[in-house]
Amino acid sequence: MRPALYNAKYRFENISSDSSEKSYEVVTLIYESTDTFGEHLLAETKRGDISESGQQEP
């Protein structure tokens, strides 16, 4: 599950916005505090938006 440990690739999508895409650095506290998912293009995001993620196919 951890990207740094398993070299996993994830996809992210803001499912509550139709705005133009913007580059975001995606990080999380779900795993370890040092985990980062890198840069992703997402529809412009604001507090309260709903996002989904999943493991990307190889």
N, CA, C and O atoms as a Tripos MOL2 file, in Angstrom:
@<TRIPOS>MOLECULE
protein
  232   231    58     0     0
PROTEIN
NO_CHARGES

@<TRIPOS>ATOM
      1 N           0.8120   -1.2030    0.0000 N.3       1 MET1
      2 CA          0.0000    0.0000    0.0000 C.3       1 MET1
      3 C           0.8570    1.2710    0.0000 C.2       1 MET1
      4 O           0.4560    2.2670   -0.6020 O.2       1 MET1
      5 N           2.0130    1.2690    0.6490 N.am      2 ARG2
      6 CA          2.8140    2.4900    0.7270 C.3       2 ARG2
      7 C           3.5850    2.7050   -0.5620 C.2       2 ARG2
      8 O           4.3040    1.8060   -0.9990 O.2       2 ARG2
      9 N           3.4580    3.8750   -1.1850 N.am      3 PRO3
     10 CA          4.1100    4.1210   -2.4650 C.3       3 PRO3
     11 C           5.6300    4.0300   -2.4150 C.2       3 PRO3
     12 O           6.2370    3.4760   -3.3310 O.2       3 PRO3
     13 N           6.2520    4.5540   -1.3830 N.am      4 ALA4
     14 CA          7.7120    4.5350   -1.3080 C.3       4 ALA4
     15 C           8.2540    3.1220   -1.1230 C.2       4 ALA4
     16 O           9.2950    2.7800   -1.6850 O.2       4 ALA4
     17 N           7.5770    2.3230   -0.3640 N.am      5 LEU5
     18 CA          8.0420    0.9750   -0.0600 C.3       5 LEU5
     19 C           7.8080    0.0080   -1.2140 C.2       5 LEU5
     20 O           8.6640   -0.8300   -1.4990 O.2       5 LEU5
     21 N           6.6800    0.1100   -1.8700 N.am      6 TYR6
     22 CA          6.3150   -0.8660   -2.8910 C.3       6 TYR6
     23 C           6.3650   -0.3080   -4.3080 C.2       6 TYR6
     24 O           6.0040   -1.0040   -5.2570 O.2       6 TYR6
     25 N           6.8120    0.9500   -4.4670 N.am      7 ASN7
     26 CA          6.8760    1.5890   -5.7730 C.3       7 ASN7
     27 C           5.5250    1.5460   -6.4880 C.2       7 ASN7
     28 O           5.4650    1.4150   -7.7110 O.2       7 ASN7
     29 N           4.4670    1.6540   -5.7320 N.am      8 ALA8
     30 CA          3.1070    1.6140   -6.2750 C.3       8 ALA8
     31 C           2.7600    2.9530   -6.9240 C.2       8 ALA8
     32 O           3.2540    4.0000   -6.5060 O.2       8 ALA8
     33 N           1.9260    2.9110   -7.9240 N.am      9 LYS9
     34 CA          1.4430    4.1140   -8.6030 C.3       9 LYS9
     35 C          -0.0570    4.2430   -8.3540 C.2       9 LYS9
     36 O          -0.7970    3.2630   -8.4480 O.2       9 LYS9
     37 N          -0.4940    5.4490   -8.0380 N.am     10 TYR10
     38 CA         -1.8980    5.6920   -7.7390 C.3      10 TYR10
     39 C          -2.4520    6.7630   -8.6540 C.2      10 TYR10
     40 O          -1.7140    7.6180   -9.1450 O.2      10 TYR10
     41 N          -3.7410    6.7140   -8.8770 N.am     11 ARG11
     42 CA         -4.4290    7.7590   -9.6250 C.3      11 ARG11
     43 C          -5.3370    8.5100   -8.6510 C.2      11 ARG11
     44 O          -5.8320    7.9290   -7.6850 O.2      11 ARG11
     45 N          -5.5510    9.7880   -8.9060 N.am     12 PHE12
     46 CA         -6.4000   10.6220   -8.0650 C.3      12 PHE12
     47 C          -7.3240   11.4280   -8.9640 C.2      12 PHE12
     48 O          -6.9320   11.8500  -10.0520 O.2      12 PHE12
     49 N          -8.5480   11.6390   -8.5060 N.am     13 GLU13
     50 CA         -9.5190   12.3960   -9.2860 C.3      13 GLU13
     51 C         -10.4300   13.1740   -8.3460 C.2      13 GLU13
     52 O         -10.9400   12.6260   -7.3690 O.2      13 GLU13
     53 N         -10.6290   14.4450   -8.6430 N.am     14 ASN14
     54 CA        -11.5880   15.2650   -7.9030 C.3      14 ASN14
     55 C         -12.9380   15.0380   -8.5750 C.2      14 ASN14
     56 O         -13.1570   15.5180   -9.6870 O.2      14 ASN14
     57 N         -13.8380   14.3230   -7.9280 N.am     15 ILE15
     58 CA        -15.1070   13.9560   -8.5630 C.3      15 ILE15
     59 C         -16.2210   14.9640   -8.2940 C.2      15 ILE15
     60 O         -17.3580   14.7460   -8.7120 O.2      15 ILE15
     61 N         -15.9140   16.0670   -7.6040 N.am     16 SER16
     62 CA        -16.9480   17.0510   -7.3210 C.3      16 SER16
     63 C         -16.6650   18.3940   -7.9950 C.2      16 SER16
     64 O         -17.2630   19.4060   -7.6270 O.2      16 SER16
     65 N         -15.7610   18.4160   -8.9770 N.am     17 SER17
     66 CA        -15.4170   19.6720   -9.6340 C.3      17 SER17
     67 C         -15.2390   19.4610  -11.1340 C.2      17 SER17
     68 O         -14.6700   18.4610  -11.5700 O.2      17 SER17
     69 N         -15.7350   20.4180  -11.9130 N.am     18 ASP18
     70 CA        -15.5470   20.4110  -13.3660 C.3      18 ASP18
     71 C         -14.5310   21.4750  -13.7840 C.2      18 ASP18
     72 O         -14.3560   21.7270  -14.9760 O.2      18 ASP18
     73 N         -13.8750   22.0880  -12.8310 N.am     19 SER19
     74 CA        -12.9390   23.1790  -13.1180 C.3      19 SER19
     75 C         -11.7560   22.6930  -13.9400 C.2      19 SER19
     76 O         -11.5370   21.4910  -14.0940 O.2      19 SER19
     77 N         -11.0000   23.6470  -14.4620 N.am     20 SER20
     78 CA         -9.8080   23.2950  -15.2310 C.3      20 SER20
     79 C          -8.7950   22.5960  -14.3240 C.2      20 SER20
     80 O          -8.8200   22.7520  -13.1030 O.2      20 SER20
     81 N          -7.9050   21.8240  -14.9480 N.am     21 GLU21
     82 CA         -6.9300   21.0570  -14.1720 C.3      21 GLU21
     83 C          -5.7900   21.9320  -13.6840 C.2      21 GLU21
     84 O          -5.4120   22.9230  -14.3090 O.2      21 GLU21
     85 N          -5.2680   21.5300  -12.5550 N.am     22 LYS22
     86 CA         -4.1730   22.2370  -11.9110 C.3      22 LYS22
     87 C          -3.2670   21.1700  -11.3020 C.2      22 LYS22
     88 O          -3.7520   20.1060  -10.9160 O.2      22 LYS22
     89 N          -1.9810   21.4260  -11.2090 N.am     23 SER23
     90 CA         -1.0330   20.4620  -10.6440 C.3      23 SER23
     91 C          -1.0070   20.5780   -9.1200 C.2      23 SER23
     92 O          -0.8680   21.6700   -8.5680 O.2      23 SER23
     93 N          -1.1430   19.4350   -8.4560 N.am     24 TYR24
     94 CA         -1.1090   19.3800   -6.9900 C.3      24 TYR24
     95 C          -0.1240   18.3160   -6.5300 C.2      24 TYR24
     96 O           0.0050   17.2670   -7.1600 O.2      24 TYR24
     97 N           0.5650   18.5880   -5.4370 N.am     25 GLU25
     98 CA          1.3890   17.5840   -4.7620 C.3      25 GLU25
     99 C           0.4630   16.8440   -3.8020 C.2      25 GLU25
    100 O          -0.0790   17.4510   -2.8780 O.2      25 GLU25
    101 N           0.2750   15.5480   -4.0070 N.am     26 VAL26
    102 CA         -0.6590   14.7680   -3.1970 C.3      26 VAL26
    103 C           0.1030   14.0660   -2.0800 C.2      26 VAL26
    104 O           1.0150   13.2800   -2.3370 O.2      26 VAL26
    105 N          -0.2800   14.3580   -0.8290 N.am     27 VAL27
    106 CA          0.3110   13.7330    0.3550 C.3      27 VAL27
    107 C          -0.8210   13.2300    1.2440 C.2      27 VAL27
    108 O          -1.9740   13.6310    1.0840 O.2      27 VAL27
    109 N          -0.4830   12.3500    2.1780 N.am     28 THR28
    110 CA         -1.5220   11.8110    3.0580 C.3      28 THR28
    111 C          -0.9440   11.4390    4.4110 C.2      28 THR28
    112 O           0.2510   11.1730    4.5420 O.2      28 THR28
    113 N          -1.7870   11.4250    5.3890 N.am     29 LEU29
    114 CA         -1.4000   10.9480    6.7220 C.3      29 LEU29
    115 C          -1.9800    9.5610    6.9740 C.2      29 LEU29
    116 O          -1.8840    9.0350    8.0830 O.2      29 LEU29
    117 N          -2.5840    8.9680    5.9430 N.am     30 ILE30
    118 CA         -3.1840    7.6390    6.1150 C.3      30 ILE30
    119 C          -2.1060    6.6070    6.3950 C.2      30 ILE30
    120 O          -2.3050    5.7020    7.2050 O.2      30 ILE30
    121 N          -0.9580    6.7380    5.7230 N.am     31 TYR31
    122 CA          0.1190    5.7780    5.9030 C.3      31 TYR31
    123 C           1.1500    6.3790    6.8590 C.2      31 TYR31
    124 O           0.8540    6.5800    8.0360 O.2      31 TYR31
    125 N           2.3250    6.6600    6.3780 N.am     32 GLU32
    126 CA          3.3590    7.2840    7.2000 C.3      32 GLU32
    127 C           3.4170    8.7730    6.8650 C.2      32 GLU32
    128 O           3.0130    9.1810    5.7760 O.2      32 GLU32
    129 N           3.9090    9.5700    7.7820 N.am     33 SER33
    130 CA          3.9260   11.0160    7.5710 C.3      33 SER33
    131 C           4.8390   11.4250    6.4190 C.2      33 SER33
    132 O           4.7200   12.5420    5.9140 O.2      33 SER33
    133 N           5.7420   10.5530    5.9960 N.am     34 THR34
    134 CA          6.6490   10.8920    4.9020 C.3      34 THR34
    135 C           6.1240   10.4520    3.5480 C.2      34 THR34
    136 O           6.7770   10.7060    2.5360 O.2      34 THR34
    137 N           4.9720    9.8040    3.4920 N.am     35 ASP35
    138 CA          4.4550    9.3130    2.2200 C.3      35 ASP35
    139 C           3.9460   10.4540    1.3500 C.2      35 ASP35
    140 O           3.2060   11.3270    1.8040 O.2      35 ASP35
    141 N           4.3580   10.4260    0.1050 N.am     36 THR36
    142 CA          3.8810   11.3830   -0.8840 C.3      36 THR36
    143 C           3.5090   10.6110   -2.1450 C.2      36 THR36
    144 O           4.1480    9.6160   -2.4840 O.2      36 THR36
    145 N           2.4950   11.0670   -2.8200 N.am     37 PHE37
    146 CA          2.0450   10.4090   -4.0410 C.3      37 PHE37
    147 C           2.4730   11.1940   -5.2730 C.2      37 PHE37
    148 O           2.0790   10.8480   -6.3870 O.2      37 PHE37
    149 N           3.2720   12.2470   -5.0960 N.am     38 GLY38
    150 CA          3.8040   13.0020   -6.2120 C.3      38 GLY38
    151 C           2.8210   14.0010   -6.7990 C.2      38 GLY38
    152 O           1.7520   14.2580   -6.2460 O.2      38 GLY38
    153 N           3.2220   14.5580   -7.9410 N.am     39 GLU39
    154 CA          2.4170   15.5560   -8.6370 C.3      39 GLU39
    155 C           1.3140   14.8740   -9.4430 C.2      39 GLU39
    156 O           1.5500   13.8790  -10.1290 O.2      39 GLU39
    157 N           0.1120   15.4250   -9.3470 N.am     40 HIS40
    158 CA         -1.0300   14.9190  -10.1090 C.3      40 HIS40
    159 C          -1.8340   16.1000  -10.6340 C.2      40 HIS40
    160 O          -1.9560   17.1280   -9.9670 O.2      40 HIS40
    161 N          -2.3850   15.9410  -11.8430 N.am     41 LEU41
    162 CA         -3.2880   16.9430  -12.3860 C.3      41 LEU41
    163 C          -4.6940   16.6160  -11.9070 C.2      41 LEU41
    164 O          -5.2150   15.5300  -12.1620 O.2      41 LEU41
    165 N          -5.3000   17.5710  -11.2090 N.am     42 LEU42
    166 CA         -6.6610   17.4130  -10.6980 C.3      42 LEU42
    167 C          -7.4730   18.6380  -11.0860 C.2      42 LEU42
    168 O          -6.9240   19.7240  -11.2700 O.2      42 LEU42
    169 N          -8.7790   18.4580  -11.2100 N.am     43 ALA43
    170 CA         -9.6430   19.6240  -11.3710 C.3      43 ALA43
    171 C          -9.3840   20.5350  -10.1740 C.2      43 ALA43
    172 O          -9.1620   20.0540   -9.0630 O.2      43 ALA43
    173 N          -9.4120   21.8390  -10.3940 N.am     44 GLU44
    174 CA         -9.1150   22.7700   -9.3100 C.3      44 GLU44
    175 C          -9.9050   22.3750   -8.0660 C.2      44 GLU44
    176 O         -11.1200   22.1830   -8.1200 O.2      44 GLU44
    177 N          -9.1970   22.2580   -6.9520 N.am     45 THR45
    178 CA         -9.7400   21.6660   -5.7360 C.3      45 THR45
    179 C          -9.8750   22.6890   -4.6260 C.2      45 THR45
    180 O          -9.0130   23.5490   -4.4450 O.2      45 THR45
    181 N         -10.9780   22.5840   -3.8800 N.am     46 LYS46
    182 CA        -11.1720   23.4460   -2.7130 C.3      46 LYS46
    183 C         -11.6280   22.5850   -1.5330 C.2      46 LYS46
    184 O         -12.0670   21.4490   -1.7140 O.2      46 LYS46
    185 N         -11.5200   23.1290   -0.3520 N.am     47 ARG47
    186 CA        -11.9220   22.4210    0.8600 C.3      47 ARG47
    187 C         -13.3540   21.9170    0.7050 C.2      47 ARG47
    188 O         -14.2400   22.6570    0.2770 O.2      47 ARG47
    189 N         -13.5700   20.6620    1.0520 N.am     48 GLY48
    190 CA        -14.9020   20.0670    0.9870 C.3      48 GLY48
    191 C         -15.1560   19.2780   -0.2840 C.2      48 GLY48
    192 O         -16.1480   18.5530   -0.3680 O.2      48 GLY48
    193 N         -14.2660   19.4040   -1.2960 N.am     49 ASP49
    194 CA        -14.4370   18.6170   -2.5160 C.3      49 ASP49
    195 C         -14.2480   17.1320   -2.2050 C.2      49 ASP49
    196 O         -13.5830   16.7620   -1.2380 O.2      49 ASP49
    197 N         -14.8380   16.3120   -3.0300 N.am     50 ILE50
    198 CA        -14.7280   14.8590   -2.8630 C.3      50 ILE50
    199 C         -13.7760   14.3190   -3.9160 C.2      50 ILE50
    200 O         -13.9220   14.5960   -5.1070 O.2      50 ILE50
    201 N         -12.8040   13.5490   -3.4620 N.am     51 SER51
    202 CA        -11.8230   12.9490   -4.3660 C.3      51 SER51
    203 C         -11.8600   11.4440   -4.2220 C.2      51 SER51
    204 O         -12.2840   10.9070   -3.1980 O.2      51 SER51
    205 N         -11.4080   10.7730   -5.2700 N.am     52 GLU52
    206 CA        -11.2690    9.3270   -5.1840 C.3      52 GLU52
    207 C          -9.8730    8.9630   -5.6570 C.2      52 GLU52
    208 O          -9.2520    9.6890   -6.4340 O.2      52 GLU52
    209 N          -9.4020    7.8440   -5.1810 N.am     53 SER53
    210 CA         -8.0880    7.3610   -5.5910 C.3      53 SER53
    211 C          -8.1310    5.8520   -5.7230 C.2      53 SER53
    212 O          -9.0210    5.1850   -5.1960 O.2      53 SER53
    213 N          -7.1740    5.3470   -6.4170 N.am     54 GLY54
    214 CA         -7.0740    3.9040   -6.5770 C.3      54 GLY54
    215 C          -5.7270    3.5670   -7.1530 C.2      54 GLY54
    216 O          -5.0360    4.4400   -7.6780 O.2      54 GLY54
    217 N          -5.3480    2.3290   -7.0630 N.am     55 GLN55
    218 CA         -4.0570    1.9180   -7.5890 C.3      55 GLN55
    219 C          -4.1290    1.8850   -9.1060 C.2      55 GLN55
    220 O          -5.0780    1.3640   -9.6930 O.2      55 GLN55
    221 N          -3.1120    2.4500   -9.7180 N.am     56 GLN56
    222 CA         -3.0440    2.5200  -11.1640 C.3      56 GLN56
    223 C          -2.5860    1.1690  -11.7080 C.2      56 GLN56
    224 O          -1.7430    0.5010  -11.1090 O.2      56 GLN56
    225 N          -3.1420    0.7830  -12.8290 N.am     57 GLU57
    226 CA         -2.7310   -0.4610  -13.4690 C.3      57 GLU57
    227 C          -1.3070   -0.3080  -13.9850 C.2      57 GLU57
    228 O          -0.9350    0.7730  -14.4430 O.2      57 GLU57
    229 N          -0.4990   -1.3700  -13.9210 N.am     58 PRO58
    230 CA          0.9010   -1.2730  -14.3990 C.3      58 PRO58
    231 C           1.0010   -1.0150  -15.8840 C.2      58 PRO58
    232 O           2.1040   -0.9110  -16.4200 O.2      58 PRO58
@<TRIPOS>BOND
     1     1     2 1
     2     2     3 1
     3     3     4 2
     4     3     5 am
     5     5     6 1
     6     6     7 1
     7     7     8 2
     8     7     9 am
     9     9    10 1
    10    10    11 1
    11    11    12 2
    12    11    13 am
    13    13    14 1
    14    14    15 1
    15    15    16 2
    16    15    17 am
    17    17    18 1
    18    18    19 1
    19    19    20 2
    20    19    21 am
    21    21    22 1
    22    22    23 1
    23    23    24 2
    24    23    25 am
    25    25    26 1
    26    26    27 1
    27    27    28 2
    28    27    29 am
    29    29    30 1
    30    30    31 1
    31    31    32 2
    32    31    33 am
    33    33    34 1
    34    34    35 1
    35    35    36 2
    36    35    37 am
    37    37    38 1
    38    38    39 1
    39    39    40 2
    40    39    41 am
    41    41    42 1
    42    42    43 1
    43    43    44 2
    44    43    45 am
    45    45    46 1
    46    46    47 1
    47    47    48 2
    48    47    49 am
    49    49    50 1
    50    50    51 1
    51    51    52 2
    52    51    53 am
    53    53    54 1
    54    54    55 1
    55    55    56 2
    56    55    57 am
    57    57    58 1
    58    58    59 1
    59    59    60 2
    60    59    61 am
    61    61    62 1
    62    62    63 1
    63    63    64 2
    64    63    65 am
    65    65    66 1
    66    66    67 1
    67    67    68 2
    68    67    69 am
    69    69    70 1
    70    70    71 1
    71    71    72 2
    72    71    73 am
    73    73    74 1
    74    74    75 1
    75    75    76 2
    76    75    77 am
    77    77    78 1
    78    78    79 1
    79    79    80 2
    80    79    81 am
    81    81    82 1
    82    82    83 1
    83    83    84 2
    84    83    85 am
    85    85    86 1
    86    86    87 1
    87    87    88 2
    88    87    89 am
    89    89    90 1
    90    90    91 1
    91    91    92 2
    92    91    93 am
    93    93    94 1
    94    94    95 1
    95    95    96 2
    96    95    97 am
    97    97    98 1
    98    98    99 1
    99    99   100 2
   100    99   101 am
   101   101   102 1
   102   102   103 1
   103   103   104 2
   104   103   105 am
   105   105   106 1
   106   106   107 1
   107   107   108 2
   108   107   109 am
   109   109   110 1
   110   110   111 1
   111   111   112 2
   112   111   113 am
   113   113   114 1
   114   114   115 1
   115   115   116 2
   116   115   117 am
   117   117   118 1
   118   118   119 1
   119   119   120 2
   120   119   121 am
   121   121   122 1
   122   122   123 1
   123   123   124 2
   124   123   125 am
   125   125   126 1
   126   126   127 1
   127   127   128 2
   128   127   129 am
   129   129   130 1
   130   130   131 1
   131   131   132 2
   132   131   133 am
   133   133   134 1
   134   134   135 1
   135   135   136 2
   136   135   137 am
   137   137   138 1
   138   138   139 1
   139   139   140 2
   140   139   141 am
   141   141   142 1
   142   142   143 1
   143   143   144 2
   144   143   145 am
   145   145   146 1
   146   146   147 1
   147   147   148 2
   148   147   149 am
   149   149   150 1
   150   150   151 1
   151   151   152 2
   152   151   153 am
   153   153   154 1
   154   154   155 1
   155   155   156 2
   156   155   157 am
   157   157   158 1
   158   158   159 1
   159   159   160 2
   160   159   161 am
   161   161   162 1
   162   162   163 1
   163   163   164 2
   164   163   165 am
   165   165   166 1
   166   166   167 1
   167   167   168 2
   168   167   169 am
   169   169   170 1
   170   170   171 1
   171   171   172 2
   172   171   173 am
   173   173   174 1
   174   174   175 1
   175   175   176 2
   176   175   177 am
   177   177   178 1
   178   178   179 1
   179   179   180 2
   180   179   181 am
   181   181   182 1
   182   182   183 1
   183   183   184 2
   184   183   185 am
   185   185   186 1
   186   186   187 1
   187   187   188 2
   188   187   189 am
   189   189   190 1
   190   190   191 1
   191   191   192 2
   192   191   193 am
   193   193   194 1
   194   194   195 1
   195   195   196 2
   196   195   197 am
   197   197   198 1
   198   198   199 1
   199   199   200 2
   200   199   201 am
   201   201   202 1
   202   202   203 1
   203   203   204 2
   204   203   205 am
   205   205   206 1
   206   206   207 1
   207   207   208 2
   208   207   209 am
   209   209   210 1
   210   210   211 1
   211   211   212 2
   212   211   213 am
   213   213   214 1
   214   214   215 1
   215   215   216 2
   216   215   217 am
   217   217   218 1
   218   218   219 1
   219   219   220 2
   220   219   221 am
   221   221   222 1
   222   222   223 1
   223   223   224 2
   224   223   225 am
   225   225   226 1
   226   226   227 1
   227   227   228 2
   228   227   229 am
   229   229   230 1
   230   230   231 1
   231   231   232 2
@<TRIPOS>SUBSTRUCTURE
     1 MET1         2 RESIDUE 1 A MET
     2 ARG2         6 RESIDUE 1 A ARG
     3 PRO3        10 RESIDUE 1 A PRO
     4 ALA4        14 RESIDUE 1 A ALA
     5 LEU5        18 RESIDUE 1 A LEU
     6 TYR6        22 RESIDUE 1 A TYR
     7 ASN7        26 RESIDUE 1 A ASN
     8 ALA8        30 RESIDUE 1 A ALA
     9 LYS9        34 RESIDUE 1 A LYS
    10 TYR10       38 RESIDUE 1 A TYR
    11 ARG11       42 RESIDUE 1 A ARG
    12 PHE12       46 RESIDUE 1 A PHE
    13 GLU13       50 RESIDUE 1 A GLU
    14 ASN14       54 RESIDUE 1 A ASN
    15 ILE15       58 RESIDUE 1 A ILE
    16 SER16       62 RESIDUE 1 A SER
    17 SER17       66 RESIDUE 1 A SER
    18 ASP18       70 RESIDUE 1 A ASP
    19 SER19       74 RESIDUE 1 A SER
    20 SER20       78 RESIDUE 1 A SER
    21 GLU21       82 RESIDUE 1 A GLU
    22 LYS22       86 RESIDUE 1 A LYS
    23 SER23       90 RESIDUE 1 A SER
    24 TYR24       94 RESIDUE 1 A TYR
    25 GLU25       98 RESIDUE 1 A GLU
    26 VAL26      102 RESIDUE 1 A VAL
    27 VAL27      106 RESIDUE 1 A VAL
    28 THR28      110 RESIDUE 1 A THR
    29 LEU29      114 RESIDUE 1 A LEU
    30 ILE30      118 RESIDUE 1 A ILE
    31 TYR31      122 RESIDUE 1 A TYR
    32 GLU32      126 RESIDUE 1 A GLU
    33 SER33      130 RESIDUE 1 A SER
    34 THR34      134 RESIDUE 1 A THR
    35 ASP35      138 RESIDUE 1 A ASP
    36 THR36      142 RESIDUE 1 A THR
    37 PHE37      146 RESIDUE 1 A PHE
    38 GLY38      150 RESIDUE 1 A GLY
    39 GLU39      154 RESIDUE 1 A GLU
    40 HIS40      158 RESIDUE 1 A HIS
    41 LEU41      162 RESIDUE 1 A LEU
    42 LEU42      166 RESIDUE 1 A LEU
    43 ALA43      170 RESIDUE 1 A ALA
    44 GLU44      174 RESIDUE 1 A GLU
    45 THR45      178 RESIDUE 1 A THR
    46 LYS46      182 RESIDUE 1 A LYS
    47 ARG47      186 RESIDUE 1 A ARG
    48 GLY48      190 RESIDUE 1 A GLY
    49 ASP49      194 RESIDUE 1 A ASP
    50 ILE50      198 RESIDUE 1 A ILE
    51 SER51      202 RESIDUE 1 A SER
    52 GLU52      206 RESIDUE 1 A GLU
    53 SER53      210 RESIDUE 1 A SER
    54 GLY54      214 RESIDUE 1 A GLY
    55 GLN55      218 RESIDUE 1 A GLN
    56 GLN56      222 RESIDUE 1 A GLN
    57 GLU57      226 RESIDUE 1 A GLU
    58 PRO58      230 RESIDUE 1 A PRO
